[in-house]
Amino acid sequence: MTQAQTMTLAEKLAISNKACALWDAGDKEGYMRLTQTIPLPPFMAKIIKEKVGLDCLLNGGWNLSEVEAEFGPEWLR
């Protein structure tokens, strides 16, 4: 998936279901890796940037495709 593409709700839910199965199986690291492939909602990115800082946002491992689409790439600099 490129930065310009958006993930559908069905795709997000499918990933979430797979991640929950990993959690239930005791694979917390797998759960975290998989959930971070779901795009971070722009409102959450704004809170993280304001409260914790841009470095945390950029180094957190989140998928920032929807953030970039909504706010533009300059917002992440």
KOLNURO-783246 format. One line per 4 residues: their letters; for each residue x, y, z negated of C-alpha. Coordinates in steps of 0.25 Angstrom, whole numbers. Each point is the difference from the previous one (the first is absolute). Layout:
# KOLNURO-783246
A) X Y Z | ...
This chain:
# KOLNURO-783246
MTQA) 0 0 0 | 6 13 4 | -2 13 -8 | -10 5 10
QTMT) -9 -12 -3 | -10 0 -11 | -4 -13 -8 | -14 -3 0
LAEK) -8 -3 -13 | -1 -15 4 | 15 -1 2 | 2 7 -14
LAIS) -10 -9 -6 | 7 -13 6 | 13 4 -5 | -5 3 -14
NKAC) -7 -13 0 | 13 -7 3 | 8 8 -10 | -11 -4 -11
ALWD) 3 -14 4 | 15 2 -2 | -3 7 -14 | -9 -12 -4
AGDK) 11 -9 4 | 10 7 -9 | 8 7 11 | 0 14 -5
EGYM) 11 4 9 | -7 -5 13 | -12 7 -5 | 7 13 -1
RLTQ) 7 -2 13 | -13 -3 7 | -8 11 -6 | 10 11 4
TIPL) -3 -3 14 | -14 6 -1 | 1 14 3 | 1 9 -12
PPFM) -12 9 -1 | 4 15 3 | -7 5 -13 | 9 -10 -8
AKII) 12 5 8 | -3 14 -3 | -1 -3 -15 | 13 -8 0
KEKV) 7 11 7 | -5 11 -10 | 1 -8 -13 | 13 -9 3
GLDC) 7 6 12 | 2 -2 14 | 12 -9 -2 | -9 -10 -8
LLNG) -10 0 11 | 10 -2 11 | 8 -11 -8 | -13 -7 -5
GWNL) -1 -10 11 | -14 4 4 | -5 1 14 | -2 15 3
SEVE) -6 -1 14 | -13 6 -5 | 7 11 -8 | 8 3 12
AEFG) -12 0 9 | -8 9 -9 | 10 10 -5 | 11 -1 11
PEWL) 14 -5 0 | 5 13 -6 | -8 -2 -13 | 9 -12 -3
R) 13 9 1
